[in-house]
Amino acid sequence: MSSSSSAHGVGYWALKAFAVIVALFGLALAAGGVWLISLGGSWYYLIAGVGMLVSGVLLFMRRITGVWLYWLVFIGTVIWAFWEVGFEPWSLMPRLAALTVIALLTLAFIPVLRHRRLEART
């Protein structure tokens, strides 16, 4: 029996669940972004939401590019947050806390994603 047809481990299923959460978070952010744009607000939420949605889809497909795309969105968010509110910690907290946790969790899945690349080679 090949490794691709064998039972998947906890890391595989954790990655799938995490990817769905990232994608749903991105979808909600993008939807809110569309609403804000219609009110004349910032495009940030739509752009970041689409980036997170695509990142979630890539992670679900077990592609490491999902991690790098998420980090691109995260770095853009950090820049946007400092541009918007400056160095005010209490104002930065709601803009960065959840996305920072997700960013750190993406790093935890790199070994699972690399394992997928090794499976593909065999």
DOTIZA-912721 format. One record per residue (C-alpha): residue number from 0; residue in three letters; x, y, z. Coordinates in nm, 4 decimals. Example, Ala and Ser with C-alpha at 12.3 -4.5 7.8 and 13.67 -1.06 7.14 Angstrom:
2
+------+------+----------+----------+----------+
: resi : resn :        X :        Y :        Z :
+------+------+----------+----------+----------+
:    0 :  ALA :   1.2300 :  -0.4500 :   0.7800 :
:    1 :  SER :   1.3670 :  -0.1060 :   0.7140 :
+------+------+----------+----------+----------+
This chain:
122
+------+------+----------+----------+----------+
: resi : resn :        X :        Y :        Z :
+------+------+----------+----------+----------+
:    0 :  MET :   0.0000 :   0.0000 :   0.0000 :
:    1 :  SER :   0.1438 :   0.3425 :  -0.0966 :
:    2 :  SER :   0.1908 :   0.6192 :   0.1579 :
:    3 :  SER :  -0.0680 :   0.8348 :  -0.0161 :
:    4 :  SER :  -0.3385 :   0.5746 :   0.0381 :
:    5 :  SER :  -0.2513 :   0.5052 :   0.4019 :
:    6 :  ALA :  -0.4384 :   0.6582 :   0.6930 :
:    7 :  HIS :  -0.3537 :   1.0212 :   0.7640 :
:    8 :  GLY :  -0.2145 :   1.1300 :   1.0982 :
:    9 :  VAL :  -0.3208 :   1.3956 :   1.3438 :
:   10 :  GLY :  -0.1058 :   1.6607 :   1.1732 :
:   11 :  TYR :  -0.2901 :   1.6092 :   0.8452 :
:   12 :  TRP :  -0.6329 :   1.6548 :   1.0049 :
:   13 :  ALA :  -0.5173 :   1.9445 :   1.2222 :
:   14 :  LEU :  -0.3868 :   2.1183 :   0.9097 :
:   15 :  LYS :  -0.7189 :   2.0622 :   0.7307 :
:   16 :  ALA :  -0.9167 :   2.2066 :   1.0247 :
:   17 :  PHE :  -0.6782 :   2.5004 :   1.0586 :
:   18 :  ALA :  -0.6995 :   2.5707 :   0.6842 :
:   19 :  VAL :  -1.0796 :   2.5827 :   0.6996 :
:   20 :  ILE :  -1.0647 :   2.8239 :   0.9940 :
:   21 :  VAL :  -0.8190 :   3.0515 :   0.8097 :
:   22 :  ALA :  -1.0352 :   3.0445 :   0.4963 :
:   23 :  LEU :  -1.3555 :   3.1205 :   0.6893 :
:   24 :  PHE :  -1.1852 :   3.4025 :   0.8793 :
:   25 :  GLY :  -1.0664 :   3.5410 :   0.5450 :
:   26 :  LEU :  -1.4145 :   3.5108 :   0.3949 :
:   27 :  ALA :  -1.5659 :   3.7030 :   0.6873 :
:   28 :  LEU :  -1.2951 :   3.9689 :   0.6653 :
:   29 :  ALA :  -1.3470 :   4.0062 :   0.2895 :
:   30 :  ALA :  -1.7244 :   4.0307 :   0.3268 :
:   31 :  GLY :  -1.6834 :   4.3006 :   0.5911 :
:   32 :  GLY :  -1.4361 :   4.4706 :   0.3601 :
:   33 :  VAL :  -1.6912 :   4.4880 :   0.0792 :
:   34 :  TRP :  -1.9370 :   4.6492 :   0.3210 :
:   35 :  LEU :  -1.6784 :   4.9027 :   0.4401 :
:   36 :  ILE :  -1.5820 :   4.9911 :   0.0824 :
:   37 :  SER :  -1.9492 :   5.0551 :   0.0028 :
:   38 :  LEU :  -1.9499 :   5.3016 :   0.2946 :
:   39 :  GLY :  -1.6348 :   5.4712 :   0.1659 :
:   40 :  GLY :  -1.3985 :   5.2939 :   0.4054 :
:   41 :  SER :  -1.0631 :   5.1215 :   0.3779 :
:   42 :  TRP :  -0.9814 :   4.8568 :   0.1162 :
:   43 :  TYR :  -0.7531 :   4.6824 :   0.3651 :
:   44 :  TYR :  -1.0170 :   4.4386 :   0.4929 :
:   45 :  LEU :  -1.1141 :   4.3169 :   0.1457 :
:   46 :  ILE :  -0.7516 :   4.2711 :   0.0369 :
:   47 :  ALA :  -0.6473 :   4.0987 :   0.3611 :
:   48 :  GLY :  -0.9608 :   3.8837 :   0.3606 :
:   49 :  VAL :  -0.9042 :   3.7608 :   0.0057 :
:   50 :  GLY :  -0.5397 :   3.6901 :   0.0913 :
:   51 :  MET :  -0.6419 :   3.4870 :   0.3950 :
:   52 :  LEU :  -0.9104 :   3.3020 :   0.1997 :
:   53 :  VAL :  -0.6616 :   3.2016 :  -0.0692 :
:   54 :  SER :  -0.4063 :   3.1119 :   0.1984 :
:   55 :  GLY :  -0.6607 :   2.8855 :   0.3663 :
:   56 :  VAL :  -0.7385 :   2.7130 :   0.0371 :
:   57 :  LEU :  -0.3673 :   2.6597 :  -0.0321 :
:   58 :  LEU :  -0.3151 :   2.5212 :   0.3177 :
:   59 :  PHE :  -0.6102 :   2.2876 :   0.2688 :
:   60 :  MET :  -0.4426 :   2.1652 :  -0.0485 :
:   61 :  ARG :  -0.1307 :   2.1100 :   0.1668 :
:   62 :  ARG :   0.0769 :   2.3676 :  -0.0180 :
:   63 :  ILE :   0.3445 :   2.5538 :   0.1733 :
:   64 :  THR :   0.2717 :   2.8634 :  -0.0365 :
:   65 :  GLY :  -0.0318 :   2.9047 :   0.1893 :
:   66 :  VAL :   0.2041 :   2.9783 :   0.4786 :
:   67 :  TRP :   0.4034 :   3.2323 :   0.2789 :
:   68 :  LEU :   0.0894 :   3.4032 :   0.1492 :
:   69 :  TYR :  -0.0489 :   3.4260 :   0.5021 :
:   70 :  TRP :   0.2778 :   3.5842 :   0.6201 :
:   71 :  LEU :   0.2612 :   3.8348 :   0.3342 :
:   72 :  VAL :  -0.0898 :   3.9314 :   0.4496 :
:   73 :  PHE :   0.0288 :   3.9427 :   0.8103 :
:   74 :  ILE :   0.3251 :   4.1710 :   0.7341 :
:   75 :  GLY :   0.0952 :   4.3943 :   0.5301 :
:   76 :  THR :  -0.1447 :   4.4032 :   0.8245 :
:   77 :  VAL :   0.1316 :   4.5049 :   1.0650 :
:   78 :  ILE :   0.2340 :   4.7885 :   0.8323 :
:   79 :  TRP :  -0.1294 :   4.8972 :   0.7898 :
:   80 :  ALA :  -0.1958 :   4.8852 :   1.1653 :
:   81 :  PHE :   0.1039 :   5.1037 :   1.2504 :
:   82 :  TRP :   0.0129 :   5.3432 :   0.9693 :
:   83 :  GLU :  -0.3451 :   5.3659 :   1.0955 :
:   84 :  VAL :  -0.2935 :   5.3985 :   1.4729 :
:   85 :  GLY :   0.0780 :   5.4519 :   1.5298 :
:   86 :  PHE :   0.2495 :   5.2979 :   1.8300 :
:   87 :  GLU :  -0.0564 :   5.2988 :   2.0583 :
:   88 :  PRO :  -0.0569 :   4.9467 :   2.2150 :
:   89 :  TRP :  -0.4272 :   4.9361 :   2.3023 :
:   90 :  SER :  -0.5208 :   5.0396 :   1.9488 :
:   91 :  LEU :  -0.2841 :   4.7857 :   1.7931 :
:   92 :  MET :  -0.4101 :   4.4954 :   2.0046 :
:   93 :  PRO :  -0.7431 :   4.4324 :   1.8247 :
:   94 :  ARG :  -0.5796 :   4.4798 :   1.4850 :
:   95 :  LEU :  -0.2920 :   4.2386 :   1.5433 :
:   96 :  ALA :  -0.3626 :   3.9902 :   1.8255 :
:   97 :  ALA :  -0.5656 :   3.7247 :   1.6424 :
:   98 :  LEU :  -0.3646 :   3.7508 :   1.3219 :
:   99 :  THR :  -0.0408 :   3.7128 :   1.5197 :
:  100 :  VAL :  -0.1674 :   3.3909 :   1.6791 :
:  101 :  ILE :  -0.2655 :   3.2561 :   1.3380 :
:  102 :  ALA :   0.0734 :   3.3567 :   1.1957 :
:  103 :  LEU :   0.2533 :   3.1633 :   1.4680 :
:  104 :  LEU :   0.0284 :   2.8613 :   1.4128 :
:  105 :  THR :   0.1139 :   2.8597 :   1.0414 :
:  106 :  LEU :   0.4756 :   2.8037 :   1.1413 :
:  107 :  ALA :   0.3734 :   2.4978 :   1.3431 :
:  108 :  PHE :   0.2336 :   2.3369 :   1.0264 :
:  109 :  ILE :   0.5503 :   2.3708 :   0.8183 :
:  110 :  PRO :   0.6709 :   2.0209 :   0.9157 :
:  111 :  VAL :   0.3356 :   1.8733 :   0.8085 :
:  112 :  LEU :   0.3575 :   2.0553 :   0.4760 :
:  113 :  ARG :   0.7180 :   1.9471 :   0.4209 :
:  114 :  HIS :   0.6188 :   1.5887 :   0.4957 :
:  115 :  ARG :   0.3690 :   1.6178 :   0.2098 :
:  116 :  ARG :   0.6492 :   1.7252 :  -0.0248 :
:  117 :  LEU :   0.8554 :   1.4241 :   0.0811 :
:  118 :  GLU :   0.5565 :   1.1937 :   0.0180 :
:  119 :  ALA :   0.5174 :   1.3360 :  -0.3312 :
:  120 :  ARG :   0.8794 :   1.2489 :  -0.4133 :
:  121 :  THR :   0.8474 :   0.8825 :  -0.3170 :
+------+------+----------+----------+----------+
